[in-house]
Amino acid sequence: MTVASEEPQIDIERSETAGVLTMTLSRDRKLNAITPAMLDALRGAVAEMIERDDLRVLVLAAKGRYFSAGIDIATLDPAPGRTSDGSSSGVTLRATLRRLHEFLDSLESLEKPVIHAAQGPCLGLGLEIAVSCDFRFAAESARFALPEIPKMGVLAGSGGISRLTRLVGPHWARWLAMASRPMGAAQALQVGLVHDVYSDEAFADAVQAFAAELVKLSPEALGLAKLAIDTAATADRRTARDFDRVANTTLILSEQNLRAVAAYRDKAGN
């Protein structure tokens, strides 16, 4: 089903398959440059994931020549941060930007797996979306870049630098965000930007197969694992270990685990 609206056209295809919600950017005529309407559709997908227990995994994919060329500059305010009296205000600008930041934060905080599937070049906001997801996959023809400095003289400031640095370290963050040098799929795998690379032909099926495997896992365990990992990345060691114990107490005492242990003991005793 293709989501449609008044101009600008949304150009996102939505599909459900056995617990997996896939949102596919389909604006190839503009290299999947992302408009405000497209962002609203993605926000709606996150809200749907929160509301529906039957949806277990969110996949953000694309079709066409690019995953995304980044934000559609033509849709940006030509005079950002202007107040009612016509003056320029950083406070006003940051309030406008916050909505985009909150969307990327919602991907990161969603207690369900979020998969980013780059079948082609992934630039600017496309990469910022990628580093907000739990799992990142690339087709062999994909590449990644942050062209904000040479093209606009600004930073990839919607979490693009902070999340990228957390993933690949300052060494490679400088390569992408300062030098604005592109990174191919093989190098992205080597430095830890993506989890795996598949051939262009097998890419879509491989991503969906991975998502289907996640659907089979305990949603409560996956959600708590995500929280525990994020806690470990930012908290001191003692706090992270305490969180692990508290989270695992809930899981160990759950009916699912008790049944699994009983089944294992019965099998081992035979």
Secondary structure, DSSP 8 states (H G I E B T S, - for coil): -EE--SSS---EEEEEETTEEEEEE--GGGTT-B-HHHHHHHHHHHHHHHH-TT--EEEEEE-SS-SB--B-GGGS-SSTTB-TTS-B-HHHHHHHHHHHHHHHHHHHH-SS-EEEEESS-EETHHHHHHTTSSEEEEETT-EEE--HHHHHS---TTTHHHHHHHHHHHHHHIIIIIS---EEHHHHHHHTSSSEEE-TTTHHHHHHHHHHHHHTS-HHHHHHHHHHHHHHHHS-HHHHHHHHHHHHHHHHTSHHHHHHHHHHHHHHH-
